[in-house]
Amino acid sequence: MRPAVALDKTKIDPDRSRAMMTTPPKLQRRQWLALMAALPVTALNPAAWAAPANSAHRLATAWQAAQGYQIGVLAQRGAALQVSAALDVPTRAHGVLVESSGSLLAVARRPGDWLLRWQPGAPAASWAWNDADRAFNGHVIASADGKTLYTTETNLETGQGLIGLRDAASLEKTGEWLTHGMDPHELLLDADGSLLVANGGIAALPESGRLKLRLDQMDPSLVRLDTRSGELLGQWRLPDSRLSLRHIAWGPVAGGSATGQRLLGIALQAEHDDAATKAGAPVLAVFDGRRLTSHAAGAGQQLKGYGGDIAFANGRFAVSCPRANGVALWRAGGQWSDFMALEEACALTAAPALDAARSPSLWAGGKAAALARDGEGGLASSALSGLKLDNHWATLGGGKKTVG
């Protein structure tokens, strides 16, 4: 299998390399200055970002506002989620990762060309721009020791999926591994140090952008890579090749055993030609370490074949279904649980309780509101005003996609 590939430094534009940690490339400078001029003063004030002592959850996410695309922090204030810190970005963002330091890593929506690190409240971010023949696919995670960042990417000349290796301190790319498929999307580390990657399996070309090509030749898969060498350790597929694997979240240990394999939930997006088949397709698959199994919705429940985000909270996998206007829930073993209505639901995260007397919550973001569902099924709603949320969010201060 292929080891990490050292980059040919002779192919790197020195002017672009110097710009990686300061501002976007010169061609975008005028647009960028206009965006920064529109940034609210409070978003650049650390005191304005600091959460009050009695605040509830704070959520790192990306959105579209009147002034354009932004990433930042939403704080729960009364019955609403309000912006407490924001940074303008040149194009739509996708995945946002909260680092242990409290800084945010954000990646452009696929096919994207930028990656950034930002401490909420700081006046500037550190930027990395991908090479012309590579595109970011929307997600980034850190290695177990925190020294390396892994990004899902596409080789725009061949369509091959890649894991980009980057120095965590500088964001500079140091190598890459094959994902043994096309269209890799979300990625997670396993407890043994290996890397699990969801290959969406859909071909695309630079000139066609997000247009999906050759759907009859789709080849989605879940792969496990050795993080010491990039070696392929395993590859799994569903029987239905028209189910694209997109987002993933860890669930509990299978069977509840302390030594067993953790379950991995996978959100699916159907790409069938027949509309009825597509609408009735499953949106959840579960990987138990040996096999990949899809799980249907409950009787009479149609999820439109589109799983947005996925999280695990209070013994259930949750998959957001924006086209079905809600969040579908399954018990850890794949048994159907219920459906939580929310218009254009997408962003999900599992948030730990703020005090010992309460259970963790599943937070779901929709078109105009967010819902928090606790372990007893209780719901609390927070309004979203003037923001169009993107696909993902994460709680600050220890929140993950998996709780309970």
C-alpha positions, 0 to 999 in steps of 0.5 A: 500500500502507498505510504505518505507522499512527500510534496514536490516543493518545486511545484509550490508557488512561493507567493502563495506559500507565504500567503497561507498564514496571512490572507487569501490569495491576491485575486480574492483580496478586494473581495476579502477586504470588502467582507472584513469591512462589513464584519461587526465590531463585536465579533472582533472583541474578545470580551463580546465573545466570552460567554456569561457565567450563566450562559447555556450551550455555545455552538461552533458552526457555519452559516450564511447571514446578510453580510455573506458566509461566516463561521463562528459561535452561537450562544443560547440567550433566553429563547434564542441562539445569537451570534457571539463571535463571527468571522467572514469566509470567502465561500461557504464553509462545511465542517467545523472542529473545536480544538482542545485550545478552544480554537476552531478549524473550518473547511470550505464546502466541497470542492473547496480550496481553503482551511483555517484556524481561528480563535473566536474573538481574535481579529484574524485567522490562519489560512491554508490554501490547497493546490490547484489540482486538489480540492478539500471535501469539507472535513478535518480531524486531528491525529491522536497526538495532535501533531497532524491534521487529516483532511479529506480531499480529491485529486482533481486530475484523476478523481481519486480520493485522498487523505491530506496530511498537514502539520497541525501547527502550521497547516502546511501539507506534508503528504497524502494517502489514497482512500481507495475510492472517490469522493471521501467525506467525513473521517474519524479515528478509532480507538486502535489509532486507525482512521475510518473514512466514508467514501461517497463514491460519486465522480466529479470533474473540476469543470462540473463543480458539484455536478454528480457524474456517472451515478450508474458507476458509483462505488461508495465504501467505508475504509480503514487506514493505518495512520502510521503508513496509510496502508489499507486495513479494510474496505466495506460496501453496502449491497446497494451501490446507489447509497452514498456514504457521507457523515459518520459518528461513533455509537456505543460498544457493540453488545455493551462489552467493555472489550467489544467493537464500537458501533459506527453510524453512517448517514446515507444519501440515495442516488437512485434514478427512480424517484420512489426508490430514492424517496424510500431508501434508508438513510442509516447504516451501522458498522460493527467492525465486521459488516456494514448494515443499512436500517430502514425507517419505521412503518409509514415513515418516509425520509426522502432518501437523504441523510444530512448529519449524524450524531449519537445521544442517549442510546440512539443514532440520530440522522437529520433529514432536511428533505423530510423536515426532521430528525430520524432516530434509531436505537443503537442496534438499528431498531427504529425509534421515532421522528422529531419534526424540525423544518430543514433539519440538518446540523446535529451534535450531542451536548453534555449536560450543564449540570449533574441533575440533567441528562445530555441533549441532542441538538438539532439545527433547522431553518429557523429554530434549533431543538434540544432533546434530552434523554427523557424525550423532552424538547426545548426550542431556540429561535434562529434569527437571520441565519441560514445554518450550514450542515454541521455544528459542535458544542464548545467545552467538551461536546462531541457528536457522541454522548451516552 
